[in-house]
Amino acid sequence: MKKIYRFILCAFMCMSVIFTCSAVISAAPKIAKVKNVTVSSVAANKVTLKWKKVSGVTGYRVYRYNTSKEKYVYVGKTKKLTFTESSLYAGKTYKYKVRAYKTKNKKNTYGDYSDAVKATTAPKKVTGIKRTYTGTSTVKLSWSKAKGATGYEIYIYDSKKKAYVSKGTVTKNSCALTKLSQNTTYKVKIAAFHKKNNKKVKTYGLRSSAITFTTAIPDVYNIKLYNVTESSFTIKWSAVKGADGYVVYRYDDYDGWNKVKT
């Protein structure tokens, strides 16, 4: 507990030994500056700060820099050592300061502002993923732009590791996955990230829901006709790996392509 000290100041003249004393002055020790303010966590619309305790105070007031007013403005107070501000914009950088205060007789006494700390909110979660092309070894995907994103990281599920592993990053809201196995099912997730001024540190949003797709079966090849007569013929072709069966189509000038056999 902080103590209150009282002082009396006296002036005197040596020759006449005359003393003049002031009234009693009360002085409370200065409130310490809040230290070690750091960013505890971020989301697309909120920032959580934390800091070290200042002894003997009532609570803490938090301030965010307002670019239009060109000064720090009060955003809230707390008696805890953490504070969360919500309703922020995704992928935006904010600056904060914190200072302790003590309330006595309904009046607040404040300590100095802490050093400023920067916090960048995460981009929004990626949505609207869809396939735009499916081949035997290549699949193309596109998705809705995530607010606040400067890029996207692509993850493919690895059944051996039982986890999603990164397959690289892109700056546009589309990608081509290559060197895939034919007739194979894959699961993909995408996360938006924000990287400011080409720095290495990235702030990631939540990963998207998984999209599942199966690569195409290779085309049938080496098709040949056998035993051709006026009313019939036999078709043969090379087996396609992974195929469960084949569908035969016939073309005529009136109806175009029609299925004749499975």
TIMIPA-746893 format. One record per residue (C-alpha): x, y, z. Coordinates in steps of 0.2 Angstrom, whole numbers, plus 5000, padded with zeros to 4 digits. Each point is the difference from the previous one (the first is absolute). Layout:
<nodes>
XYZ...
</nodes>
This chain:
<nodes>
500050005000500650174995500350135014499550185001501450125006499750175007501250145000500150185008501250124991500850145012500950154995501250095012501250155002501549965009500350185007498350025008499649825002498350024992499149854994498550004987499249834998498949944985498449915002500149815001500349924982499449834996500949904986499649834994501349894991499950014981499149864992501249894990499949994981499249844993501449894992500149854989498450034990499949874987498749934988499349845007498949954985499150064985498549964989499250074985499150135010500850015017501750025009500449945018501450095010500949955016501350095011500949985017499150055016500250175008499949995019498750115010499050054985498150004997500149954982500650034983499450114985500449954982500250124986500149974981500850124987498750094990500850054983498650134996500250095017501949975000500049955018499749855012498149995005499349905015499249844995499749915017500549965017500349845010500549945017500849854993501749984991499249974983498950104989499149954984499350124987498749944988499150074984501750034991500449994981500849844993501850014995500350175007501450065012499650095016501150095013499649995019500650085016499549955018500150105016499649965018498850105011499550015019498450075006499850095016498650115006499249974983501550084991501349914989501850025001500949934984501749934997501050034984499549924983500849834996501149984984498949984985499749824993499449964983498749874996499449944983498349914999499949844990499149994983498349924999499749824997500149944982498349954993499349954983501349884995499549914983500949904987500250084983500949854992500349825003501349904991500949845004501550085008499450195002498650085009499650194999499150085015499350185002499250085016499350165006501350145004500350015019499950175007501750065007501049864991501650034991500249824996499349825002500849845006499449834993500049855010499749824994499549865012501449875002499349835005501749935006500350155012498150025004500250194998499850144987501750054993500450164991500249994981500550184998499350174999499250114987499550194999498549984989498349915005500349854989501349864998500549854990500549845009501149904990500949835000498549915008499649824998498749954987498349945007500550055018498950095013500850155008499550125014500650185000499850155012500650184996500550145013500150184996501550105008500550185001501850054998500550185002501350094991500849834994500549955017500249825004498750005014498349954994498350015009498949864995498149995000499049845003500249854988498649984988498849855001500749854990499649984982500149824994500349954981500649854990501150014986499549944983500249834992501150004985499350004983499749834992501349974986500649874987498249984994499849874986498649924990499949814997498949884991499150144989498549944991498550094992499049995016501349995014501850035006501049985016500950145009501649965011501150125010501450005012499549995019500050165010500749995017498850035014498449994988498549915007499349984983499750094983498650084991499849994981499350144990499450004982499850154989498850034986499550164990498350015008500249985018501950035003500849895013499049885010500449865012499849834993500949895013500750005018
</nodes>
